[in-house]
Amino acid sequence: MEVFFKNLTSDETSIEKLVEDLAMLANDVEDLVRVSGAGLGEESRRELMTALERVKMRCESLKAHAMAGARATDRVIRRYPYPSLGIAIGAGLVLGALLCRRRRP
């Protein structure tokens, strides 16, 4: 994905990083199952491997959906910059008003 404003995004909290970490965790668990799988039955090992494959597929699906959403959002904001800014400011004002109203006794 192309990011034009580097200061508006954080490399540490990106969806890509999260999916990458989840995939790495799934690979580590898979390695652990293979190494320590001698104590497991064949059926249990197969179930674990199947679950790990599902996790990996969901990680990829999550990444694809997140990237598609980010691209769509980017296109809309670039096409309608001022209305997008107005909506963001309006939503912030409404949210702020709701939060302030809750704090009053």
Contact map, one row per residue, 1 for C-alpha under 8 A:
111000000000000000000000000000000000000000000000000000000000000000100010000000000000000000000000000000000
111100000000000000000000000000000000000000000000000000000000000000000000000000000000000000000000000000000
111111000000000000000000000000000000000000000000000000000000000000000000000000000000000000000000000000000
011111000000000000000000000000000000000000000000000000000000000000000000000000000000000000000000000000000
001111111000000000000000000000000000000000000000000000000000000000000000000000000000000000000000000000000
001111111100000000000000000000000000000000000000000000000000000000000000000000000000000000000000000000000
000011111100000000000000000000000000000000000000000000000000000000000000000000000000000000000000000000000
000011111100000000000000000000000000000000000000000000000000000000000000000000000000000000000000000000000
000011111110010000000000000000000000000000000000000000000000000000000000000000000000000000000000000000000
000001111111110000000000000000000000000000000000000000000000000000000000000000000000000000000000000000000
000000001111110010000000000000000000000000000000000000000000000000000000000000000000000000000000000000000
000000000111110010000000000000000000000000000000000000000000000000000000000000000000000000000000000000000
000000000111111011000000000000000000000000000000000000000000000000000000000000000000000000000000000000000
000000001111111111000000000000000000000000000000000000000000000000000000000000000000000000000000000000000
000000000000111111100000000000000000000000000000000000000000001001000000000000000000000000000000000000000
000000000000011111110000000000000000000000000000000000000000001000000000000000000000000000000000000000000
000000000011111111111000000000000000000000000000000000000000000000000000000000000000000000000000000000000
000000000000111111111100000000000000000000000000000000000000000000000000000000000000000000000000000000000
000000000000001111111110000000000000000000000000000000000011011000000000000000000000000000000000000000000
000000000000000111111111000000000000000000000000000000000000000000000000000000000000000000000000000000000
000000000000000011111111100000000000000000000000000000000000000000000000000000000000000000000000000000000
000000000000000001111111110000000000000000000000000000010010000000000000000000000000000000000000000000000
000000000000000000111111111000000000000000000000000000110010000000000000000000000000000000000000000000000
000000000000000000011111111100000000000000000000000000000000000000000000000000000000000000000000000000000
000000000000000000001111111110000000000000000000000000000000000000000000000000000000000000000000000000000
000000000000000000000111111111000000000000000000000100110000000000000000000000000000000000000000000000000
000000000000000000000011111111100000000000000000000000000000000000000000000000000000000000000000000000000
000000000000000000000001111111110000000000000000000000000000000000000000000000000000000000000000000000000
000000000000000000000000111111111000000000000000000100000000000000000000000000000000000000000000000000000
000000000000000000000000011111111100000000000000100100000000000000000000000000000000000000000000000000000
000000000000000000000000001111111110000000000000000000000000000000000000000000000000000000000000000000000
000000000000000000000000000111111111100000000000000000000000000000000000000000000000000000000000000000000
000000000000000000000000000011111111100000001001000000000000000000000000000000000000000000000000000000000
000000000000000000000000000001111111110000000000000000000000000000000000000000000000000000000000000000000
000000000000000000000000000000111111110000000000000000000000000000000000000000000000000000000000000000000
000000000000000000000000000000011111111100000000000000000000000000000000000000000000000000000000000000000
000000000000000000000000000000011111111110001000000000000000000000000000000000000000000000000000000000000
000000000000000000000000000000000111111110000000000000000000000000000000000000000000000000000000000000000
000000000000000000000000000000000001111110000000000000000000000000000000000000000000000000000000000000000
000000000000000000000000000000000001111111011000000000000000000000000000000000000000000000000000000000000
000000000000000000000000000000000000111111111000000000000000000000000000000000000000000000000000000000000
000000000000000000000000000000000000000111111100000000000000000000000000000000000000000000000000000000000
000000000000000000000000000000000000000011111110000000000000000000000000000000000000000000000000000000000
000000000000000000000000000000000000000111111111000000000000000000000000000000000000000000000000000000000
000000000000000000000000000000001000100111111111100000000000000000000000000000000000000000000000000000000
000000000000000000000000000000000000000001111111110000000000000000000000000000000000000000000000000000000
000000000000000000000000000000000000000000111111111000000000000000000000000000000000000000000000000000000
000000000000000000000000000000001000000000011111111100000000000000000000000000000000000000000000000000000
000000000000000000000000000001000000000000001111111110000000000000000000000000000000000000000000000000000
000000000000000000000000000000000000000000000111111111000000000000000000000000000000000000000000000000000
000000000000000000000000000000000000000000000011111111100000000000000000000000000000000000000000000000000
000000000000000000000000010011000000000000000001111111110000000000000000000000000000000000000000000000000
000000000000000000000000000000000000000000000000111111111000000000000000000000000000000000000000000000000
000000000000000000000000000000000000000000000000011111111100000000000000000000000000000000000000000000000
000000000000000000000010010000000000000000000000001111111110000000000000000000000000000000000000000000000
000000000000000000000110010000000000000000000000000111111111000000000000000000000000000000000000000000000
000000000000000000000000000000000000000000000000000011111111100000000000000000000000000000000000000000000
000000000000000000000000000000000000000000000000000001111111110000000000000000000000000000000000000000000
000000000000000000100110000000000000000000000000000000111111111000000000000000000000000000000000000000000
000000000000000000100000000000000000000000000000000000011111111100000000000000000000000000000000000000000
000000000000000000000000000000000000000000000000000000001111111110000000000000000000000000000000000000000
000000000000000000100000000000000000000000000000000000000111111111000000000000000000000000000000000000000
000000000000001100100000000000000000000000000000000000000011111111100000000000000000000000000000000000000
000000000000000000000000000000000000000000000000000000000001111111110000000000000000000000000000000000000
000000000000000000000000000000000000000000000000000000000000111111111000000000000000000000000000000000000
000000000000001000000000000000000000000000000000000000000000011111111100000000000000000000000000000000000
100000000000000000000000000000000000000000000000000000000000001111111110000000000000000000000000000000000
000000000000000000000000000000000000000000000000000000000000000111111111000000000000000000000000000000000
000000000000000000000000000000000000000000000000000000000000000011111111100000000000000000000000000000000
000000000000000000000000000000000000000000000000000000000000000001111111110000000000000000000000000000000
100000000000000000000000000000000000000000000000000000000000000000111111111000000000000000000000000000000
000000000000000000000000000000000000000000000000000000000000000000011111111100000000000000000000000000000
000000000000000000000000000000000000000000000000000000000000000000001111111110000000000000000000000000000
000000000000000000000000000000000000000000000000000000000000000000000111111111000000000000000000000000000
000000000000000000000000000000000000000000000000000000000000000000000011111111100000000000000000000000000
000000000000000000000000000000000000000000000000000000000000000000000001111111111001000000000000000000000
000000000000000000000000000000000000000000000000000000000000000000000000111111111001000000000000000000000
000000000000000000000000000000000000000000000000000000000000000000000000011111111000000000000000000000000
000000000000000000000000000000000000000000000000000000000000000000000000001111111000000000000000000000000
000000000000000000000000000000000000000000000000000000000000000000000000000111111111000000000000000000000
000000000000000000000000000000000000000000000000000000000000000000000000000111111111100000000000000000000
000000000000000000000000000000000000000000000000000000000000000000000000000000011111110000000000000000000
000000000000000000000000000000000000000000000000000000000000000000000000000000011111111000000000000000000
000000000000000000000000000000000000000000000000000000000000000000000000000110011111111100000000000000000
000000000000000000000000000000000000000000000000000000000000000000000000000000001111111110000000000000000
000000000000000000000000000000000000000000000000000000000000000000000000000000000111111111000000000000000
000000000000000000000000000000000000000000000000000000000000000000000000000000000011111111100000000000000
000000000000000000000000000000000000000000000000000000000000000000000000000000000001111111110000000000000
000000000000000000000000000000000000000000000000000000000000000000000000000000000000111111111000000000000
000000000000000000000000000000000000000000000000000000000000000000000000000000000000011111111100000000000
000000000000000000000000000000000000000000000000000000000000000000000000000000000000001111111110000000000
000000000000000000000000000000000000000000000000000000000000000000000000000000000000000111111111000000000
000000000000000000000000000000000000000000000000000000000000000000000000000000000000000011111111100000000
000000000000000000000000000000000000000000000000000000000000000000000000000000000000000001111111110000000
000000000000000000000000000000000000000000000000000000000000000000000000000000000000000000111111111000000
000000000000000000000000000000000000000000000000000000000000000000000000000000000000000000011111111100000
000000000000000000000000000000000000000000000000000000000000000000000000000000000000000000001111111110000
000000000000000000000000000000000000000000000000000000000000000000000000000000000000000000000111111111000
000000000000000000000000000000000000000000000000000000000000000000000000000000000000000000000011111111100
000000000000000000000000000000000000000000000000000000000000000000000000000000000000000000000001111111110
000000000000000000000000000000000000000000000000000000000000000000000000000000000000000000000000111111110
000000000000000000000000000000000000000000000000000000000000000000000000000000000000000000000000011111111
000000000000000000000000000000000000000000000000000000000000000000000000000000000000000000000000001111111
000000000000000000000000000000000000000000000000000000000000000000000000000000000000000000000000000111111
000000000000000000000000000000000000000000000000000000000000000000000000000000000000000000000000000001111
